[in-house]
Amino acid sequence: MILFVLLFCLFGLKIPTIEVCYGNQSFFLTSNDFQLGWIHSVEKEPWFETYERKGGELYLTSTKFKTFGAGVPTENRIIKSNDGFIHMSVNRKMSEVTVTVSENVKTTLYTHENIIPLYQLMDDYETITVRIVKISLWGRIRGESID
């Protein structure tokens, strides 16, 4: 009986996991949240978006940037801060996130444990897709985790 439960947990139980795909490769994040950061192409200032896995769904929870300018959302609530950034609460459900990676803007993924310079992992202007997938615990153990 114990062996059956163990095997079910390893192979049958599906766990929502954040997957980052690029080209024909992918890796999984062990954390439930992450940030994507880059240098805004017009403003030349850093921009960060925070994403969180809530259950089996992916949410853009907040964004922060230095100045209002091209492409800056205006419909979200501003959160007070003293770090020189404008913080906005977003809380938007995303089916997936697709980002074009560029060395020019230093596209980077941040987790609690690591800073992952995506622009060094792939060619300029290649895209990544971040999404939630359900995988078995065994698949999660075997999968390549970068954070």
TIGUMAR-465274 format. One record per residue (C-alpha): residue number from 1; residue in one letter; chain; x negated, y negated, z negated. Coordinates in nm, 3 decimals, always signed. Layout:
BEGIN
> rokol,vexmi,pami,xx,yy,zz
> NUM,a,A,X,Y,Z
...
This chain:
BEGIN
> rokol,vexmi,pami,xx,yy,zz
> 1,m,A,+0.000,+0.000,+0.000
> 2,i,A,-0.279,-0.243,-0.090
> 3,l,A,-0.457,-0.159,+0.235
> 4,f,A,-0.136,-0.231,+0.430
> 5,v,A,-0.098,-0.572,+0.262
> 6,l,A,-0.462,-0.654,+0.329
> 7,l,A,-0.433,-0.555,+0.696
> 8,f,A,-0.112,-0.757,+0.732
> 9,c,A,-0.283,-1.062,+0.583
> 10,l,A,-0.583,-1.023,+0.814
> 11,f,A,-0.401,-0.946,+1.139
> 12,g,A,-0.031,-1.025,+1.104
> 13,l,A,-0.013,-1.345,+0.907
> 14,k,A,-0.041,-1.643,+1.142
> 15,i,A,-0.197,-1.962,+1.005
> 16,p,A,-0.147,-2.306,+1.166
> 17,t,A,-0.496,-2.434,+1.253
> 18,i,A,-0.633,-2.742,+1.428
> 19,e,A,-0.803,-2.642,+1.755
> 20,v,A,-1.030,-2.871,+1.959
> 21,c,A,-1.055,-2.759,+2.324
> 22,y,A,-1.294,-2.883,+2.592
> 23,g,A,-1.389,-2.722,+2.920
> 24,n,A,-1.352,-2.350,+2.862
> 25,q,A,-1.462,-2.375,+2.497
> 26,s,A,-1.290,-2.451,+2.170
> 27,f,A,-1.351,-2.467,+1.798
> 28,f,A,-1.128,-2.478,+1.492
> 29,l,A,-1.127,-2.726,+1.206
> 30,t,A,-1.098,-2.586,+0.856
> 31,s,A,-0.960,-2.911,+0.715
> 32,n,A,-0.601,-3.030,+0.755
> 33,d,A,-0.700,-3.377,+0.870
> 34,f,A,-0.962,-3.551,+1.080
> 35,q,A,-1.045,-3.886,+1.238
> 36,l,A,-1.125,-3.969,+1.597
> 37,g,A,-1.346,-4.274,+1.634
> 38,w,A,-1.485,-4.472,+1.924
> 39,i,A,-1.598,-4.819,+2.025
> 40,h,A,-1.311,-5.008,+2.191
> 41,s,A,-1.404,-5.071,+2.554
> 42,v,A,-1.280,-5.432,+2.560
> 43,e,A,-1.323,-5.554,+2.203
> 44,k,A,-1.655,-5.365,+2.152
> 45,e,A,-1.549,-5.291,+1.793
> 46,p,A,-1.500,-4.955,+1.619
> 47,w,A,-1.155,-4.796,+1.627
> 48,f,A,-1.042,-4.497,+1.421
> 49,e,A,-0.730,-4.283,+1.430
> 50,t,A,-0.646,-4.042,+1.148
> 51,y,A,-0.459,-3.722,+1.225
> 52,e,A,-0.313,-3.470,+0.983
> 53,r,A,-0.173,-3.121,+1.012
> 54,k,A,+0.155,-3.106,+0.824
> 55,g,A,+0.272,-2.746,+0.830
> 56,g,A,+0.258,-2.645,+1.195
> 57,e,A,+0.274,-2.999,+1.331
> 58,l,A,+0.013,-3.261,+1.417
> 59,y,A,+0.070,-3.624,+1.313
> 60,l,A,-0.112,-3.946,+1.389
> 61,t,A,-0.089,-4.090,+1.037
> 62,s,A,-0.286,-4.413,+1.061
> 63,t,A,-0.520,-4.623,+1.270
> 64,k,A,-0.778,-4.884,+1.182
> 65,f,A,-0.963,-5.136,+1.393
> 66,k,A,-1.150,-5.464,+1.358
> 67,t,A,-0.945,-5.708,+1.568
> 68,f,A,-0.617,-5.734,+1.753
> 69,g,A,-0.675,-5.716,+2.127
> 70,a,A,-0.607,-5.508,+2.436
> 71,g,A,-0.412,-5.191,+2.363
> 72,v,A,-0.358,-5.262,+1.994
> 73,p,A,-0.019,-5.147,+1.864
> 74,t,A,+0.195,-5.408,+1.692
> 75,e,A,+0.502,-5.212,+1.581
> 76,n,A,+0.341,-5.038,+1.283
> 77,r,A,+0.318,-5.142,+0.917
> 78,i,A,-0.012,-5.303,+0.816
> 79,i,A,-0.177,-5.156,+0.505
> 80,k,A,-0.377,-5.394,+0.286
> 81,s,A,-0.751,-5.327,+0.271
> 82,n,A,-1.076,-5.502,+0.191
> 83,d,A,-1.313,-5.312,+0.420
> 84,g,A,-1.306,-5.550,+0.719
> 85,f,A,-1.062,-5.331,+0.916
> 86,i,A,-0.695,-5.379,+0.995
> 87,h,A,-0.522,-5.059,+0.878
> 88,m,A,-0.184,-4.953,+1.018
> 89,s,A,+0.047,-4.675,+0.905
> 90,v,A,+0.177,-4.480,+1.205
> 91,n,A,+0.318,-4.135,+1.108
> 92,r,A,+0.389,-4.026,+1.469
> 93,k,A,+0.438,-3.657,+1.551
> 94,m,A,+0.211,-3.548,+1.836
> 95,s,A,+0.245,-3.229,+2.038
> 96,e,A,-0.126,-3.260,+2.117
> 97,v,A,-0.390,-3.530,+2.154
> 98,t,A,-0.594,-3.564,+2.473
> 99,v,A,-0.898,-3.792,+2.466
> 100,t,A,-1.151,-3.876,+2.735
> 101,v,A,-1.497,-3.857,+2.581
> 102,s,A,-1.768,-4.104,+2.675
> 103,e,A,-2.120,-4.177,+2.562
> 104,n,A,-2.047,-4.545,+2.631
> 105,v,A,-1.790,-4.557,+2.352
> 106,k,A,-1.951,-4.290,+2.132
> 107,t,A,-1.638,-4.074,+2.095
> 108,t,A,-1.677,-3.896,+1.758
> 109,l,A,-1.469,-3.660,+1.547
> 110,y,A,-1.496,-3.698,+1.168
> 111,t,A,-1.399,-3.438,+0.909
> 112,h,A,-1.457,-3.439,+0.535
> 113,e,A,-1.766,-3.226,+0.585
> 114,n,A,-1.911,-3.337,+0.920
> 115,i,A,-1.953,-3.603,+1.182
> 116,i,A,-1.919,-3.440,+1.525
> 117,p,A,-2.047,-3.660,+1.811
> 118,l,A,-1.821,-3.525,+2.087
> 119,y,A,-2.007,-3.732,+2.347
> 120,q,A,-2.313,-3.515,+2.281
> 121,l,A,-2.122,-3.186,+2.317
> 122,m,A,-1.987,-3.248,+2.666
> 123,d,A,-2.031,-3.442,+2.986
> 124,d,A,-1.926,-3.805,+3.018
> 125,y,A,-1.554,-3.847,+3.093
> 126,e,A,-1.469,-3.488,+3.007
> 127,t,A,-1.147,-3.457,+2.809
> 128,i,A,-1.076,-3.284,+2.481
> 129,t,A,-0.739,-3.164,+2.364
> 130,v,A,-0.658,-3.132,+1.996
> 131,r,A,-0.357,-2.924,+1.902
> 132,i,A,-0.214,-2.694,+1.639
> 133,v,A,-0.231,-2.323,+1.714
> 134,k,A,-0.122,-2.030,+1.500
> 135,i,A,-0.389,-1.765,+1.462
> 136,s,A,-0.435,-1.466,+1.238
> 137,l,A,-0.662,-1.488,+0.938
> 138,w,A,-0.895,-1.244,+1.115
> 139,g,A,-0.898,-1.467,+1.424
> 140,r,A,-0.967,-1.765,+1.201
> 141,i,A,-1.257,-1.584,+1.034
> 142,r,A,-1.399,-1.481,+1.373
> 143,g,A,-1.334,-1.821,+1.537
> 144,e,A,-1.601,-2.082,+1.576
> 145,s,A,-1.556,-2.347,+1.311
> 146,i,A,-1.756,-2.666,+1.329
> 147,d,A,-1.650,-2.843,+1.012
